[in-house]
Amino acid sequence: VLMANAVPVFVDIDPNTFNIDSSKIEQAITNKTKVIMPVHISGNPAEMDKIIKLSRKYNIKVIEDAAQAHGAEWDNRKVGALGLGGIFSFQTSKNMSAGEGGAIISNDKGFIEKCFSYHNCGRTTDGQYYDHQLLGGNFRLNAIATSMLIPQIDSLNNDMDLRDKNRSILDKELGQIKGLSINSAYEKTTRQSNHLYLLRYDSNEFNGVTREKFFSAMQAEGIYTYAGYKPLYREEIFLSNSDECPWLKDYDYTNLQMKNTEILADDESVWLKQNHLLGNDNDIQDIIDSFEKVTNVIRKQPELF
């Protein structure tokens, strides 16, 4: 967004799904709004029916950030194909990985032609050799990275089946622990990609023991849990580095507050990394045992924390 000299307008999230709260999008739309960019966080689709309805009402485009959502589906349609375009990441942590790189998809020929040109030094698909029509860069995926990706097309569905199975087990077992809230999905979500496993920790149910102390105890059990991303509007570029993006000078992000985003980021969100969901039965049981052990000790002996 910033590299396009555009201004990001942030919207709070739904704490039950960690996705953008579709009921709060409309109040953020102005006559300058060009695009709605929902993020399918952890591969859990955003509430796309309502988002598409808003885009049609105001005649603005939808670009889906499906970086973590390879194979995820909304109402039996693959995410990334619901708006004008969708983006996928092949960075090293993703469900399909080439180390780095990504893909853009669209049914709009004009849009995809521009994307191609920007990623290919300003050249076009039908232009003359070494003909540059736009100010593009070299964002081309190299052949070695591509050769790593192609076999993953065939293995993705099996990986997704395993992730589905393991998430269901974790949901069932961890959902029984009072004080932990399992991340939910919207009714029309027909498949998640389960890139990450997200849940919420309520310290009030654990004798006031903070999430960070819970993290430390889980680490001692050999299970790495963490808080996830901080709110984007707390990034330094939005707070004090106005010379980097002078078109943001009229926008004050320092006093921006997103209640749900901040509660999750600061106190409640618990993330398990993507490799956990590819574990075998023993690995998943180790995760469950660690959650049960740590939460039981916190309840019975909070003074240890």
C-alpha positions in Angstrom: 0.0 0.0 0.0 2.7 2.5 1.0 4.8 1.7 -2.1 1.8 2.7 -4.2 1.8 6.1 -2.4 -1.5 5.2 -0.8 -2.8 5.6 2.7 -3.7 2.6 4.8 -6.9 3.0 6.8 -7.1 0.4 9.5 -10.3 -1.4 10.7 -10.6 -3.3 14.0 -10.9 -7.1 14.0 -13.4 -9.6 15.1 -11.9 -11.2 18.3 -13.6 -14.5 17.6 -11.9 -15.0 14.2 -8.9 -12.6 14.3 -10.2 -11.3 10.9 -11.3 -7.8 9.9 -14.7 -7.0 11.4 -16.9 -6.6 8.4 -19.5 -4.6 10.4 -16.9 -1.9 10.9 -15.7 -1.5 7.4 -18.4 0.8 6.1 -17.7 3.5 8.6 -14.1 3.6 7.4 -15.0 4.1 3.8 -14.7 7.7 2.3 -14.8 9.1 -1.2 -11.1 8.5 -1.3 -11.3 4.7 -0.6 -10.1 2.7 -3.6 -9.7 -0.8 -2.2 -10.8 -3.1 0.6 -8.0 -5.5 1.5 -9.2 -8.3 3.8 -6.6 -10.6 5.2 -7.5 -14.3 5.6 -5.5 -14.5 8.8 -3.9 -18.0 9.5 -5.8 -19.3 6.5 -9.2 -18.6 8.0 -11.4 -16.8 5.5 -12.7 -13.3 6.3 -16.5 -12.7 6.0 -16.4 -12.3 2.2 -20.1 -12.0 1.4 -20.5 -8.8 3.4 -17.2 -7.4 2.1 -18.2 -8.1 -1.5 -21.6 -6.5 -0.9 -19.9 -3.3 0.4 -17.5 -3.2 -2.5 -20.5 -3.3 -4.9 -22.4 -0.7 -2.9 -19.6 1.8 -3.1 -18.0 0.7 -6.4 -14.6 -0.1 -4.9 -12.4 -3.1 -5.5 -11.5 -6.0 -3.2 -8.0 -7.4 -3.2 -7.7 -10.4 -0.9 -4.5 -11.0 1.1 -4.5 -14.8 0.9 -0.8 -15.0 1.8 -1.6 -17.6 4.5 -4.6 -19.2 2.8 -3.5 -21.5 0.1 -6.5 -23.8 -0.7 -8.9 -22.2 1.8 -12.5 -21.9 0.7 -15.4 -19.5 1.2 -18.8 -21.0 0.2 -17.0 -23.6 -1.8 -14.9 -21.1 -3.7 -11.2 -20.7 -3.3 -10.2 -17.5 -1.6 -8.2 -15.1 -3.6 -10.7 -15.5 -6.5 -13.6 -13.6 -4.9 -12.6 -10.0 -5.6 -10.6 -8.2 -8.3 -7.6 -10.2 -7.3 -5.8 -12.2 -4.6 -2.2 -12.6 -3.5 -0.5 -15.6 -2.1 2.9 -15.9 -0.5 5.6 -18.5 -1.0 7.8 -17.2 1.7 9.7 -19.8 3.8 7.0 -20.2 6.5 4.0 -20.6 4.2 2.0 -23.8 3.5 3.5 -23.7 0.0 7.1 -22.4 0.1 9.8 -21.5 -2.3 11.9 -19.7 0.3 10.6 -16.4 -1.1 8.2 -15.2 -3.8 4.4 -15.1 -4.3 1.6 -15.1 -6.8 -1.2 -12.8 -7.9 -4.4 -14.1 -9.4 -7.3 -12.4 -11.1 -10.0 -12.8 -13.8 -9.4 -9.2 -14.9 -7.1 -9.2 -17.9 -6.2 -5.5 -17.6 -5.4 -5.9 -13.9 -3.2 -8.9 -14.3 -1.4 -7.3 -17.3 -0.5 -4.4 -15.1 0.7 -6.7 -12.3 2.8 -8.6 -14.8 4.4 -5.4 -16.0 5.2 -4.0 -12.6 6.8 -7.3 -11.6 8.7 -7.6 -14.9 10.6 -4.3 -15.1 7.7 -2.5 -16.8 7.6 -4.9 -19.7 4.3 -6.2 -21.1 3.2 -9.6 -22.2 2.5 -8.4 -25.8 5.2 -5.7 -26.1 8.3 -5.7 -28.2 11.5 -7.2 -26.9 13.0 -5.0 -24.1 10.1 -2.5 -24.4 9.3 -0.8 -21.1 6.0 0.8 -20.6 5.7 1.2 -16.8 8.0 1.9 -13.9 8.3 -1.7 -12.8 10.8 -3.7 -10.8 12.3 -7.2 -11.0 10.0 -9.3 -8.8 10.2 -12.4 -11.0 10.2 -15.8 -9.4 13.3 -17.7 -10.5 13.2 -21.1 -12.1 14.8 -22.9 -9.1 12.1 -21.5 -6.8 9.4 -22.5 -9.3 10.8 -26.1 -9.5 10.4 -26.3 -5.7 6.7 -25.1 -5.9 5.4 -27.3 -8.6 5.5 -30.6 -6.7 3.8 -28.9 -3.8 0.7 -28.4 -5.9 0.2 -32.2 -5.8 1.0 -32.5 -2.1 -1.0 -29.5 -0.8 -4.3 -31.3 -0.4 -2.7 -34.1 1.6 -1.0 -31.5 3.8 -4.4 -29.7 4.2 -6.1 -33.0 5.2 -3.5 -33.5 8.0 -3.8 -29.9 9.1 -7.6 -30.3 9.2 -7.3 -33.4 11.3 -4.9 -32.0 13.8 -6.8 -28.7 14.1 -10.0 -30.6 14.9 -8.2 -32.6 17.6 -6.7 -29.5 19.2 -10.1 -27.7 19.0 -11.8 -30.5 20.8 -9.2 -31.0 23.6 -8.1 -27.4 24.1 -11.6 -26.1 23.9 -12.4 -28.0 27.1 -9.9 -25.9 29.1 -11.7 -23.1 30.8 -10.0 -19.8 30.0 -8.9 -20.8 26.5 -11.1 -19.8 23.6 -10.7 -21.6 20.3 -10.6 -19.4 17.2 -13.9 -19.8 15.3 -14.8 -19.5 11.6 -17.7 -17.9 9.8 -20.7 -20.0 8.7 -19.8 -20.0 5.0 -16.2 -21.0 5.5 -16.0 -24.4 3.8 -12.3 -25.0 4.4 -9.4 -23.4 6.2 -5.8 -23.7 5.2 -4.8 -23.9 8.9 -1.5 -22.1 8.3 -1.4 -21.2 12.0 -3.3 -22.3 15.1 -4.8 -19.4 17.1 -6.6 -19.2 20.4 -7.2 -16.7 23.2 -5.9 -16.8 26.8 -8.0 -15.2 29.5 -5.7 -14.4 32.5 -8.8 -13.7 34.6 -9.5 -17.5 34.5 -5.9 -18.2 35.5 -5.5 -16.3 38.7 -4.2 -13.3 36.9 -1.1 -15.0 35.6 -0.2 -13.2 32.5 0.0 -14.6 29.0 3.8 -14.0 28.9 4.3 -16.2 32.0 2.1 -18.8 30.3 4.4 -18.6 27.3 7.4 -19.2 29.4 5.9 -22.2 31.0 4.9 -23.7 27.7 8.4 -23.1 26.4 9.8 -25.1 29.4 7.6 -27.9 28.2 9.1 -27.7 24.7 6.1 -26.1 23.0 6.7 -22.7 21.6 3.7 -20.3 21.8 3.8 -16.6 21.1 1.6 -13.4 20.8 1.6 -13.1 17.0 1.7 -9.8 15.2 1.6 -6.4 16.9 -0.9 -3.9 15.5 0.4 -2.6 12.2 -0.4 1.0 13.1 2.2 0.6 15.9 5.0 0.1 13.4 7.6 2.9 13.6 6.9 4.0 10.0 3.5 5.2 11.0 4.5 6.7 14.3 7.6 8.8 13.7 9.2 8.3 10.3 7.1 10.8 8.3 9.9 11.6 5.9 9.8 8.0 4.6 6.2 8.4 3.5 5.5 12.2 3.3 1.9 11.6 2.0 1.1 10.2 5.5 1.9 13.5 7.2 -1.8 14.5 7.4 -2.7 11.3 9.1 -2.0 10.8 12.9 -1.7 7.2 13.7 -0.3 7.8 17.2 -3.7 8.1 18.8 -5.3 5.4 16.8 -6.9 2.7 19.0 -8.5 -0.6 17.9 -9.9 -2.1 21.0 -10.2 -5.8 19.9 -6.9 -5.7 18.1 -5.1 -4.3 21.1 -6.7 -6.7 23.6 -5.6 -9.7 21.5 -2.1 -8.4 20.7 -1.3 -7.2 24.2 -3.0 -9.7 26.4 -4.9 -12.6 24.9 -3.8 -14.0 21.6 -1.8 -17.3 21.6 -0.3 -18.6 18.4 1.2 -21.9 17.5 3.5 -21.9 14.5 2.6 -23.6 11.2 4.8 -26.6 11.6 2.8 -27.8 14.7 -0.2 -28.7 12.5 1.9 -31.1 10.4 2.9 -33.2 13.4 2.0 -36.8 13.9 -0.4 -38.1 16.6 2.3 -38.1 19.3 3.3 -34.5 18.5 -0.3 -33.3 18.8 -0.8 -35.2 22.0 2.4 -33.5 23.4 0.8 -30.1 22.6 -2.4 -31.1 24.4 -0.6 -32.5 27.4 1.5 -29.3 27.7 -1.5 -27.1 27.6 -3.3 -29.2 30.2 -0.3 -29.4 32.5 0.6 -25.7 32.4 -3.0 -24.5 32.8 -3.6 -26.9 35.7 -0.5 -25.8 37.5 -1.4 -22.1 37.0 -4.8 -22.8 38.6 -3.5 -24.8 41.5 -0.2 -23.1 42.2 -0.3 -19.5 40.7 2.4 -18.5 43.2 5.0 -20.4 41.1 4.5 -17.8 38.4 
